[in-house]
Amino acid sequence: MRLISGEGRRDPQGPYRRGVRFLWRRWPVVLRLALWSVLETGQTFLTGFALARALDDGFLAGHEAVGLGWLGAAGLGVVVAAYGTGRVYRTVADLVEPLRDTLVRQVVGRGLRDAEGAAVSRLTQQVEIARDTFAGLVLVSRSFVFTAAGALVGLFSLDPLLLLVVAPPLIAGVGLFVATLRPLARRQEEFLVADEGIAGQLGALAPGLRDVAAAGAERDAAADLDRGVATEYAAARGLARWGILRTAALATGGQLPLVLLLVTAPWLLDNGVTPGALVGALAYVTQALLPALHNLIHGLGASGSRLAIVLHRLTWTPPQTPPEQPETVTAPAPDAPPPPALHLSSVTFAYGPRAEPVVRDLSLTVPRGGHLAVVGPSGIGKSTLAGLVAGLLEPGGGVVLVDGRAVRGQGAAGRRVLIPQEAYVFSGTVRENLEYLRADAVSGAELLSAAGAVGLSGLIERLGGLAAALDPAALSAGERQLVALTRAYVSYAPLALLDEATCHLDPVAEARAERAFAARPGGTLVVIAHRISSARRADRILVMDGQHTLCGGHEELLERSSLYRDLAGNWGPANGSSHPALPARDAYGVDPVAGAGLAGDGGHVVAHRAVGQMQTVRDLGDRGAPGGE
């Protein structure tokens, strides 16, 4: 079988061999299961044999008491079999729970080792699916084997001719079913792959519909989706064709013996088969073999494939990522000036190979100790720019350098820290939250000093000090932002990126926090501003308007950028267009331009350690940017 999705290393043993080895290692439990199942075999044997004897030796011979005695024996067999079935279920639990424990250990171990995001889904859903499905398969397979054994022995005991009529079509039906197991499982897998492919296509296409329309790529997008639908349709047809063979197997093995018994009844009676034996044979087929085969085909056919697919997911080894190469750092010449805190050179980024770039050919330099504010309308690319600088997004072209080194690579997380709009606060103490980004021990005095600078002191006092427990649910959005800001302030990262990180604070608290970061020794601050007051506090302001990107001071931009005048609320005479970018000799070296606002720029970051993971905003019905820009 192939893997469901993604690339990776297939389990070399396969689920079937692993299953056999699992059962072999637990042979005492399997033996106990077989012994209790013998009681069910006895009950199946009595189903036809006791009925035949009750007719031939009892009712048809005029001995009603004998007939009733045989029927009573059959009833007693049912009671004994019920007791055995109860013991079977307990034994199955002894077989199934170790499988669940083994899978849980594998999933948890891989999740801890590889930081695999799908581990929670595998642990909470797929492991339970495997457990329940395996239990069902054990019960169904065991029931068919012992039921068929009891019925075939009973047929032979009644008359070998009956076995000659029933056994060949039964064997043929079971053989046809077994032959379809692997092809049917492959077709089911192909169908699931195609279905997941369509879901992935729609997930990638839906957020970028504006990009598709803007690029005039509607036909190409529709053609790609049509190919996915056609693939799923072909897989569904193949699955249906193999499903017909499954139905044929049931008809051959379970219903054809019944027809043959009825057709050959005169010949059987002429060759010494008694009426009771013939009725007993009909009972074996209708009451034992047909239901058992039906359960086997539908249970093993569907659930078996399902179990194999789930086990492939659980035992799949993800592709090995080559180890990250150590970053080569060239020592600067003795008299060389230090590199700038942030440098972007001709950076371009789009959220898809055919999408309109959100950031296009952007060059920007922020000197050490600088304070830059980024402003612009919603969706223009401000958060995208923050993601590029933080290393969460990889540019399609150009270079992003932080402190003269690549934004991704060894040690990159220690050179910049991103504080998003949705602040990450975890359950623990205040101290644990504040020193989370520091690998070394942080003194209480340093933490309190940082809290005082950012504006967190009041909350710490109210909670009861640094050792107090912190419940994220009990904090307001602004208080969570203050905790995240103080945590970033304590970190060693010289470049701080505030992506609307103060949107839940009042203007006074926001000003205090931003001034604290701007005054941090050796620190550089980049703020995605949502208030004009935040922009005015910056040394320089980057205006992203989709056509022309300007950088300058507040007064300068009021004169040169109509967009900035609109954002600032200063509706002065507009000349219809923004002026060209500042010359390259400007300290911030801004060249045109960011791209038009497109879908995908509504992302924000959940900060873990210095940098976290991009997460799409889903709680805004109008797809607006966080903070209500």
C-alpha positions as CSV (number, residue, x, y, z in Angstrom):
1,M,0.0,0.0,0.0
2,R,1.1,3.5,-0.6
3,L,1.1,6.3,1.9
4,I,-2.0,8.4,2.2
5,S,-0.4,11.8,1.7
6,G,2.9,13.4,2.0
7,E,6.3,12.0,1.4
8,G,8.0,9.8,3.8
9,R,9.5,6.4,4.5
10,R,7.0,3.5,4.4
11,D,7.0,1.0,7.2
12,P,9.2,-1.8,5.7
13,Q,7.2,-4.5,7.5
14,G,3.8,-3.3,6.5
15,P,0.7,-3.4,8.7
16,Y,-0.1,-7.0,7.9
17,R,3.2,-8.4,8.9
18,R,3.3,-6.2,12.0
19,G,-0.1,-7.5,12.9
20,V,1.0,-11.1,12.6
21,R,4.1,-10.4,14.7
22,F,1.9,-8.6,17.3
23,L,-0.4,-11.7,17.6
24,W,2.5,-14.1,17.7
25,R,4.1,-12.3,20.6
26,R,0.9,-12.6,22.5
27,W,0.1,-16.3,21.7
28,P,-1.1,-17.1,25.2
29,V,-3.9,-14.5,24.8
30,V,-4.7,-15.8,21.3
31,L,-4.8,-19.4,22.6
32,R,-7.2,-18.4,25.4
33,L,-9.4,-16.6,22.9
34,A,-9.5,-19.8,20.7
35,L,-10.4,-22.0,23.7
36,W,-13.4,-19.8,24.7
37,S,-14.4,-19.6,21.0
38,V,-14.8,-23.4,21.0
39,L,-18.0,-23.0,23.0
40,E,-19.4,-20.9,20.1
41,T,-18.3,-23.7,17.7
42,G,-20.3,-26.2,19.8
43,Q,-23.4,-24.0,19.7
44,T,-23.1,-23.7,15.9
45,F,-22.7,-27.4,15.6
46,L,-25.9,-28.0,17.6
47,T,-27.8,-25.5,15.5
48,G,-28.2,-28.0,12.6
49,F,-27.3,-31.3,14.2
50,A,-29.8,-31.1,17.1
51,L,-32.5,-29.9,14.6
52,A,-31.8,-32.9,12.3
53,R,-31.9,-35.4,15.2
54,A,-35.1,-33.8,16.6
55,L,-36.8,-34.3,13.3
56,D,-35.4,-37.7,12.3
57,D,-35.3,-39.4,15.7
58,G,-38.0,-37.4,17.3
59,F,-41.0,-35.8,15.7
60,L,-40.9,-37.7,12.3
61,A,-40.5,-41.0,14.2
62,G,-43.3,-40.2,16.6
63,H,-41.1,-39.6,19.6
64,E,-42.0,-36.1,20.7
65,A,-40.0,-36.4,23.9
66,V,-36.9,-37.2,22.0
67,G,-37.5,-34.3,19.6
68,L,-38.0,-31.9,22.5
69,G,-34.9,-33.2,24.2
70,W,-32.7,-32.4,21.2
71,L,-34.3,-28.9,21.0
72,G,-33.5,-28.5,24.6
73,A,-29.9,-29.5,24.0
74,A,-29.7,-26.8,21.3
75,G,-31.1,-24.2,23.7
76,L,-28.5,-25.3,26.3
77,G,-25.8,-24.8,23.7
78,V,-27.0,-21.2,23.2
79,V,-26.7,-20.5,27.0
80,V,-23.2,-22.1,27.1
81,A,-22.1,-20.1,24.0
82,A,-23.4,-16.9,25.6
83,Y,-21.1,-17.5,28.5
84,G,-18.2,-18.1,26.2
85,T,-18.9,-15.0,24.2
86,G,-18.7,-12.9,27.4
87,R,-15.3,-14.5,28.2
88,V,-14.3,-13.8,24.6
89,Y,-14.9,-10.1,25.0
90,R,-12.7,-10.0,28.1
91,T,-9.9,-11.8,26.3
92,V,-10.2,-9.5,23.3
93,A,-9.7,-6.5,25.7
94,D,-6.4,-8.2,26.8
95,L,-5.4,-8.3,23.2
96,V,-6.5,-4.9,22.1
97,E,-5.3,-2.7,24.9
98,P,-1.6,-3.6,24.5
99,L,-2.0,-2.5,20.8
100,R,-3.4,0.8,21.9
101,D,-0.6,1.3,24.4
102,T,2.0,0.5,21.8
103,L,0.6,3.0,19.3
104,V,0.3,5.7,22.0
105,R,4.0,5.3,22.9
106,Q,5.0,5.6,19.3
107,V,2.8,8.7,18.6
108,V,3.9,10.5,21.8
109,G,7.5,9.6,21.3
110,R,7.5,10.9,17.7
111,G,5.6,14.0,18.8
112,L,8.2,14.8,21.4
113,R,11.1,13.9,19.2
114,D,10.0,15.6,16.0
115,A,7.6,18.3,17.4
116,E,5.0,16.9,15.1
117,G,1.9,19.0,14.9
118,A,-0.3,16.0,13.9
119,A,0.6,14.1,17.0
120,V,-2.5,15.4,18.9
121,S,-4.8,14.2,16.1
122,R,-3.1,10.8,16.0
123,L,-3.3,10.4,19.7
124,T,-6.9,11.5,20.3
125,Q,-8.5,10.2,17.1
126,Q,-6.5,7.8,15.0
127,V,-5.2,5.7,17.8
128,E,-8.8,5.2,19.1
129,I,-9.9,4.3,15.5
130,A,-7.1,1.7,15.3
131,R,-8.0,0.3,18.7
132,D,-11.8,0.0,18.0
133,T,-11.3,-1.3,14.4
134,F,-8.8,-3.9,15.5
135,A,-11.1,-5.2,18.2
136,G,-13.9,-5.4,15.6
137,L,-11.7,-7.3,13.2
138,V,-10.6,-9.8,15.9
139,L,-14.2,-10.5,16.8
140,V,-15.5,-10.8,13.2
141,S,-12.6,-13.0,12.0
142,R,-12.7,-15.2,15.0
143,S,-16.5,-15.6,14.7
144,F,-16.3,-16.6,11.1
145,V,-13.5,-19.2,11.6
146,F,-15.2,-21.0,14.5
147,T,-18.7,-20.7,13.1
148,A,-17.6,-22.1,9.8
149,A,-15.7,-24.9,11.5
150,G,-18.8,-25.8,13.6
151,A,-21.1,-25.7,10.6
152,L,-18.8,-27.7,8.3
153,V,-18.3,-30.4,11.0
154,G,-22.0,-30.5,11.5
155,L,-22.7,-31.0,7.7
156,F,-20.1,-33.8,7.6
157,S,-21.7,-35.4,10.6
158,L,-25.2,-35.3,9.1
159,D,-24.1,-36.6,5.7
160,P,-20.9,-36.1,3.6
161,L,-23.0,-35.4,0.6
162,L,-24.3,-32.2,2.2
163,L,-20.7,-31.0,2.7
164,L,-20.0,-31.8,-0.9
165,V,-22.8,-29.4,-2.0
166,V,-22.1,-26.6,0.5
167,A,-18.3,-26.5,0.8
168,P,-17.2,-25.7,-2.8
169,P,-19.2,-22.5,-3.3
170,L,-18.3,-21.4,0.3
171,I,-14.6,-21.9,-0.4
172,A,-14.9,-20.1,-3.8
173,G,-16.7,-17.1,-2.2
174,V,-14.1,-16.8,0.6
175,G,-11.3,-17.1,-1.9
176,L,-12.8,-14.4,-4.1
177,F,-13.2,-12.1,-1.1
178,V,-9.6,-12.7,0.0
179,A,-8.4,-12.0,-3.5
180,T,-10.1,-8.6,-3.5
181,L,-8.8,-7.4,-0.1
182,R,-5.5,-5.8,-1.3
183,P,-6.9,-4.2,-4.5
184,L,-9.9,-2.9,-2.7
185,A,-7.7,-1.4,0.1
186,R,-5.6,0.3,-2.6
187,R,-8.8,1.7,-4.3
188,Q,-10.0,3.0,-0.9
189,E,-6.6,4.6,-0.3
190,E,-6.6,6.2,-3.8
191,F,-10.1,7.6,-3.1
192,L,-9.0,9.1,0.2
193,V,-5.8,10.5,-1.4
194,A,-8.0,12.2,-4.1
195,D,-10.5,13.5,-1.6
196,E,-7.7,14.9,0.6
197,G,-6.1,16.4,-2.6
198,I,-9.3,18.3,-3.4
199,A,-9.6,19.5,0.2
200,G,-6.1,20.8,0.0
201,Q,-6.7,22.5,-3.4
202,L,-9.8,24.2,-2.0
203,G,-8.0,25.2,1.2
204,A,-5.3,26.9,-0.9
205,L,-7.6,28.4,-3.5
206,A,-10.3,29.8,-1.3
207,P,-8.2,32.4,0.6
208,G,-6.6,33.6,-2.7
209,L,-9.7,34.1,-4.8
210,R,-8.9,37.8,-5.0
211,D,-5.4,36.9,-6.3
212,V,-6.9,34.5,-8.9
213,A,-9.4,37.1,-10.1
214,A,-6.8,39.9,-10.2
215,A,-4.3,37.7,-12.2
216,G,-7.1,36.6,-14.5
217,A,-6.3,32.9,-13.7
218,E,-9.8,31.7,-13.1
219,R,-9.6,29.2,-16.0
220,D,-6.3,27.8,-14.8
221,A,-7.5,27.5,-11.2
222,A,-10.7,25.8,-12.4
223,A,-8.7,23.4,-14.6
224,D,-6.6,22.4,-11.7
225,L,-9.6,21.8,-9.6
226,D,-11.3,19.9,-12.4
227,R,-8.3,17.5,-12.6
228,G,-8.6,16.8,-8.9
229,V,-12.3,16.1,-9.2
230,A,-11.7,13.8,-12.2
231,T,-9.1,11.9,-10.2
232,E,-11.5,11.4,-7.3
233,Y,-14.2,10.4,-9.7
234,A,-12.0,7.7,-11.3
235,A,-11.0,6.5,-7.9
236,A,-14.6,6.2,-6.8
237,R,-15.5,4.2,-10.0
238,G,-12.6,1.9,-9.3
239,L,-13.7,1.4,-5.7
240,A,-17.3,0.7,-6.9
241,R,-16.1,-1.9,-9.4
242,W,-14.2,-3.8,-6.7
243,G,-17.2,-3.4,-4.4
244,I,-19.2,-5.4,-6.9
245,L,-16.8,-8.3,-6.6
246,R,-17.2,-8.1,-2.8
247,T,-21.0,-8.5,-3.3
248,A,-20.3,-11.4,-5.8
249,A,-18.2,-13.1,-3.1
250,L,-21.0,-12.9,-0.6
251,A,-23.5,-14.3,-3.1
252,T,-21.2,-17.1,-4.1
253,G,-20.2,-18.2,-0.6
254,G,-23.4,-17.5,1.3
255,Q,-26.4,-17.6,-0.9
256,L,-25.3,-20.1,-3.7
257,P,-25.1,-23.0,-1.2
258,L,-28.7,-22.3,-0.2
259,V,-29.8,-22.5,-3.8
260,L,-27.8,-25.6,-4.4
261,L,-29.3,-27.3,-1.4
262,L,-32.8,-26.6,-2.7
263,V,-32.0,-27.6,-6.3
264,T,-30.3,-30.8,-5.3
265,A,-32.8,-31.7,-2.6
266,P,-34.5,-34.5,-4.6
267,W,-31.2,-36.1,-5.5
268,L,-29.9,-35.8,-1.9
269,L,-33.0,-37.5,-0.6
270,D,-32.7,-40.3,-3.2
271,N,-29.2,-40.9,-2.1
272,G,-29.9,-41.4,1.5
273,V,-29.9,-37.9,3.0
274,T,-32.7,-37.8,5.6
275,P,-35.3,-35.0,5.7
276,G,-34.0,-33.9,9.1
277,A,-30.4,-33.8,7.8
278,L,-31.5,-31.6,4.8
279,V,-33.3,-29.2,7.2
280,G,-30.3,-29.2,9.4
281,A,-28.1,-28.3,6.4
282,L,-30.4,-25.4,5.5
283,A,-30.2,-24.2,9.1
284,Y,-26.4,-24.3,9.0
285,V,-26.4,-22.2,5.8
286,T,-29.0,-19.6,6.7
287,Q,-28.4,-19.3,10.5
288,A,-24.6,-19.7,10.7
289,L,-22.6,-19.5,7.4
290,L,-24.5,-16.7,5.6
291,P,-24.5,-14.3,8.6
292,A,-20.9,-15.1,9.5
293,L,-19.7,-14.6,5.9
294,H,-21.7,-11.4,5.6
295,N,-20.1,-10.0,8.8
296,L,-16.7,-11.1,7.6
297,I,-17.0,-9.4,4.2
298,H,-18.4,-6.2,5.4
299,G,-16.4,-6.0,8.6
300,L,-13.0,-7.2,7.2
301,G,-13.5,-5.6,3.8
302,A,-14.2,-2.1,5.1
303,S,-12.7,-2.0,8.6
304,G,-9.7,-4.0,7.6
305,S,-8.8,-1.4,4.9
306,R,-9.5,1.3,7.3
307,L,-7.2,-0.2,9.9
308,A,-4.4,-0.6,7.4
309,I,-4.7,3.0,6.3
310,V,-4.8,4.3,9.9
311,L,-1.8,2.1,10.8
312,H,0.1,3.6,7.8
313,R,-0.6,7.0,9.2
314,L,0.5,6.0,12.8
315,T,3.6,4.1,11.8
316,W,4.6,6.5,8.9
317,T,8.1,7.9,9.3
318,P,8.3,11.5,8.1
319,P,11.0,12.4,5.6
320,Q,14.3,13.1,7.2
321,T,15.2,16.8,7.0
322,P,18.9,17.2,6.5
323,P,20.5,18.8,9.5
324,E,20.7,22.5,9.4
325,Q,24.2,23.6,8.3
326,P,26.0,25.9,10.7
327,E,25.9,29.5,9.6
328,T,29.2,30.7,8.3
329,V,29.9,34.1,9.8
330,T,32.7,36.1,8.3
331,A,34.5,38.2,10.8
332,P,34.4,41.9,9.8
333,A,37.5,43.9,9.1
334,P,38.9,45.7,12.2
335,D,37.8,49.1,10.9
336,A,34.6,48.0,9.2
337,P,31.4,49.6,10.6
338,P,28.9,47.3,12.2
339,P,26.1,46.0,10.0
340,P,22.7,47.6,10.2
341,A,20.1,46.1,12.5
342,L,17.8,45.2,9.6
343,H,18.5,45.1,5.9
344,L,16.1,44.1,3.1
345,S,17.4,44.0,-0.5
346,S,14.9,43.7,-3.4
347,V,12.6,41.5,-1.4
348,T,9.5,40.1,-3.1
349,F,6.9,37.8,-1.6
350,A,3.6,36.3,-2.8
351,Y,1.3,33.8,-1.2
352,G,1.3,31.5,-4.2
353,P,3.2,30.9,-7.4
354,R,0.6,32.7,-9.5
355,A,-0.5,35.2,-6.9
356,E,0.2,38.9,-7.2
357,P,3.1,39.8,-4.9
358,V,2.2,41.3,-1.6
359,V,5.7,42.7,-1.2
360,R,7.5,43.6,-4.5
361,D,11.1,44.5,-4.8
362,L,11.3,46.2,-1.4
363,S,14.6,47.5,-0.2
364,L,15.0,48.8,3.4
365,T,17.7,49.5,5.9
366,V,17.1,50.2,9.6
367,P,20.3,51.3,11.5
368,R,21.2,50.0,14.9
369,G,19.2,51.8,17.6
370,G,16.6,52.9,15.0
371,H,12.9,53.2,15.5
372,L,10.7,52.5,12.5
373,A,6.9,52.5,12.2
374,V,5.2,50.8,9.4
375,V,1.8,52.1,8.3
376,G,-0.7,51.5,5.5
377,P,-4.2,50.3,4.8
378,S,-5.6,46.9,5.8
379,G,-4.2,44.0,3.7
380,I,-1.4,46.0,2.2
381,G,1.4,43.7,3.5
382,K,2.4,45.1,6.9
383,S,2.1,41.8,8.8
384,T,3.6,40.0,5.8
385,L,6.6,42.3,6.1
386,A,6.8,41.5,9.8
387,G,6.7,37.7,9.0
388,L,9.5,38.1,6.5
389,V,11.7,40.0,9.0
390,A,10.9,37.4,11.7
391,G,11.8,34.5,9.4
392,L,8.4,33.0,9.4
393,L,7.9,33.7,5.7
394,E,10.6,33.0,3.1
395,P,10.8,35.6,0.3
396,G,10.4,34.5,-3.3
397,G,13.3,36.9,-4.2
398,G,15.7,39.1,-2.4
399,V,17.6,38.9,0.9
400,V,16.6,39.7,4.5
401,L,19.4,40.2,6.9
402,V,19.2,40.8,10.6
403,D,22.4,42.1,12.2
404,G,24.2,41.3,8.9
405,R,23.2,37.6,9.0
406,A,20.4,35.6,7.4
407,V,17.1,35.8,9.1
408,R,16.9,32.0,9.1
409,G,19.6,29.8,10.3
410,Q,21.6,29.0,13.5
411,G,21.2,31.6,16.2
412,A,18.6,33.6,14.2
413,A,16.0,33.3,16.9
414,G,18.2,35.1,19.3
415,R,18.6,38.1,17.0
416,R,14.9,39.2,16.7
417,V,11.8,38.8,18.7
418,L,8.3,39.2,17.3
419,I,5.3,40.2,19.5
420,P,2.0,39.6,17.7
421,Q,-1.4,41.1,18.3
422,E,-2.6,37.8,19.9
423,A,-0.3,37.6,22.9
424,Y,0.8,34.1,24.0
425,V,0.5,33.6,27.8
426,F,0.6,30.1,29.3
427,S,-0.4,28.7,32.6
428,G,2.4,29.0,35.1
429,T,3.9,31.6,37.3
430,V,4.5,35.2,36.4
431,R,8.3,34.6,36.5
432,E,8.0,31.6,34.2
433,N,6.1,33.6,31.6
434,L,8.5,36.6,31.7
435,E,11.8,34.6,31.6
436,Y,10.5,32.2,28.9
437,L,12.8,33.7,26.1
438,R,15.9,33.6,28.3
439,A,18.0,30.5,28.5
440,D,19.9,31.7,31.6
441,A,18.5,32.6,35.0
442,V,17.0,36.0,35.3
443,S,17.1,37.9,38.6
444,G,13.9,39.1,40.2
445,A,15.3,42.7,40.2
446,E,15.8,42.5,36.4
447,L,12.3,41.2,35.8
448,L,10.7,43.9,38.0
449,S,12.8,46.5,36.3
450,A,11.6,45.4,32.9
451,A,8.0,45.2,34.1
452,G,8.3,48.7,35.4
453,A,9.6,50.0,32.1
454,V,6.9,48.4,30.0
455,G,4.0,49.0,32.5
456,L,3.4,45.6,34.0
457,S,4.2,46.4,37.6
458,G,0.6,47.0,38.6
459,L,-0.5,43.6,37.3
460,I,2.3,41.9,39.1
461,E,1.5,43.6,42.4
462,R,-2.2,42.7,42.0
463,L,-1.4,39.0,41.3
464,G,0.9,38.8,44.3
465,G,4.5,39.0,42.9
466,L,6.6,37.0,40.4
467,A,5.9,33.7,42.1
468,A,2.1,34.1,41.7
469,A,0.2,31.8,39.4
470,L,-0.9,33.2,36.1
471,D,-4.1,32.1,34.5
472,P,-4.3,33.3,30.9
473,A,-8.1,33.1,30.9
474,A,-8.4,35.5,33.8
475,L,-6.4,38.2,32.1
476,S,-7.7,40.8,29.7
477,A,-6.4,41.1,26.2
478,G,-4.4,44.2,27.2
479,E,-2.9,42.5,30.2
480,R,-1.8,39.5,28.1
481,Q,-0.1,41.9,25.7
482,L,1.8,43.6,28.6
483,V,3.0,40.1,29.7
484,A,4.2,39.3,26.1
485,L,5.8,42.7,25.8
486,T,7.7,42.4,29.0
487,R,8.8,38.9,28.1
488,A,10.2,40.3,24.8
489,Y,11.9,43.2,26.6
490,V,13.7,40.8,28.9
491,S,15.0,38.7,26.0
492,Y,18.5,39.3,24.5
493,A,17.1,39.8,21.0
494,P,18.3,43.3,19.8
495,L,15.6,43.7,17.2
496,A,12.0,43.9,18.4
497,L,9.1,43.6,16.0
498,L,5.7,44.8,17.4
499,D,3.0,43.6,15.0
500,E,0.1,45.6,16.5
501,A,1.3,44.2,19.8
502,T,-0.3,47.2,21.7
503,C,-3.7,47.3,20.0
504,H,-5.5,46.4,23.2
505,L,-3.7,49.0,25.3
506,D,-4.9,52.6,25.8
507,P,-2.8,55.3,24.2
508,V,-0.9,56.1,27.4
509,A,0.1,52.5,28.1
510,E,1.0,52.0,24.4
511,A,3.3,55.0,24.5
512,R,5.0,53.8,27.7
513,A,5.7,50.4,26.2
514,E,7.0,51.7,22.9
515,R,9.2,54.2,24.5
516,A,10.6,51.5,26.7
517,F,11.6,49.4,23.7
518,A,12.9,52.3,21.8
519,A,15.2,53.2,24.8
520,R,16.4,49.6,25.3
521,P,20.2,49.6,25.3
522,G,21.4,48.4,21.9
523,G,17.9,47.7,20.8
524,T,16.2,48.4,17.5
525,L,12.4,48.7,17.2
526,V,10.1,48.1,14.3
527,V,6.4,48.8,15.0
528,I,3.4,47.8,12.8
529,A,1.4,50.9,13.8
530,H,-2.4,51.0,14.2
531,R,-2.5,54.5,15.7
532,I,-1.0,57.7,14.2
533,S,0.4,58.5,17.6
534,S,2.5,55.3,17.4
535,A,3.9,56.4,14.1
536,R,4.8,59.9,15.3
537,R,6.9,58.5,18.0
538,A,9.2,56.7,15.5
539,D,12.3,58.1,14.0
540,R,11.2,57.2,10.5
541,I,7.9,56.0,9.1
542,L,7.5,53.5,6.3
543,V,4.2,54.0,4.3
544,M,3.1,51.0,2.3
545,D,0.4,52.0,-0.2
546,G,0.7,49.3,-2.9
547,Q,1.9,51.7,-5.5
548,H,4.7,53.7,-3.9
549,T,6.5,53.0,-0.7
550,L,7.8,56.1,1.1
551,C,10.0,56.4,4.1
552,G,10.5,59.7,6.1
553,G,9.5,61.7,9.1
554,H,6.0,62.6,10.1
555,E,6.0,66.2,8.7
556,E,7.8,65.1,5.6
557,L,5.3,62.4,4.8
558,L,2.4,64.8,5.4
559,E,3.7,66.8,2.5
560,R,4.7,64.0,0.2
561,S,2.1,61.2,0.7
562,S,-1.7,61.7,0.3
563,L,-2.2,58.3,1.8
564,Y,-0.3,59.2,4.9
565,R,-2.3,62.4,5.2
566,D,-5.5,60.3,5.0
567,L,-4.2,58.0,7.7
568,A,-3.1,60.9,9.9
569,G,-6.5,62.5,9.5
570,N,-4.9,65.6,7.9
571,W,-6.9,66.1,4.7
572,G,-4.7,68.6,2.9
573,P,-4.5,69.3,-0.8
574,A,-3.8,66.0,-2.6
575,N,-1.9,65.9,-5.8
576,G,-3.3,62.6,-6.9
577,S,-0.2,60.5,-6.3
578,S,2.6,59.9,-3.9
579,H,6.0,61.3,-4.5
580,P,8.9,58.9,-5.5
581,A,10.8,57.1,-2.8
582,L,13.6,58.7,-0.9
583,P,17.0,58.5,-2.5
584,A,19.1,55.5,-1.7
585,R,21.5,57.6,0.4
586,D,18.8,57.9,3.0
587,A,19.7,56.0,6.2
588,Y,16.7,53.8,5.7
589,G,17.4,53.2,2.0
590,V,13.8,52.6,1.0
591,D,13.1,51.7,-2.7
592,P,9.7,51.0,-4.3
593,V,7.4,49.2,-3.5
594,A,5.1,46.9,-1.7
595,G,2.5,45.1,-3.7
596,A,-1.2,45.5,-3.7
597,G,-3.2,44.2,-0.7
598,L,-4.1,40.6,-1.3
599,A,-5.5,37.7,0.7
600,G,-3.2,36.1,3.2
601,D,-1.9,39.3,4.9
602,G,-4.3,38.8,7.7
603,G,-1.9,36.4,9.5
604,H,-0.5,36.9,12.9
605,V,2.0,35.1,14.9
606,V,1.7,33.1,18.1
607,A,5.1,33.6,19.8
608,H,6.9,30.6,21.1
609,R,10.4,31.3,22.3
610,A,11.8,34.1,20.2
611,V,9.7,33.4,17.1
612,G,6.6,31.3,16.7
613,Q,4.4,30.0,14.0
614,M,2.1,31.8,11.5
615,Q,-1.6,31.4,12.1
616,T,-4.4,32.6,9.9
617,V,-7.0,34.8,11.5
618,R,-10.3,33.1,11.2
619,D,-12.5,35.0,13.6
620,L,-13.0,38.1,11.5
621,G,-16.1,37.8,9.3
622,D,-15.1,40.7,7.0
623,R,-11.5,39.3,6.6
624,G,-10.2,42.6,8.1
625,A,-6.9,42.9,9.6
626,P,-6.4,42.4,13.3
627,G,-7.0,45.4,15.5
628,G,-9.7,46.8,13.2
629,E,-7.3,48.8,10.9
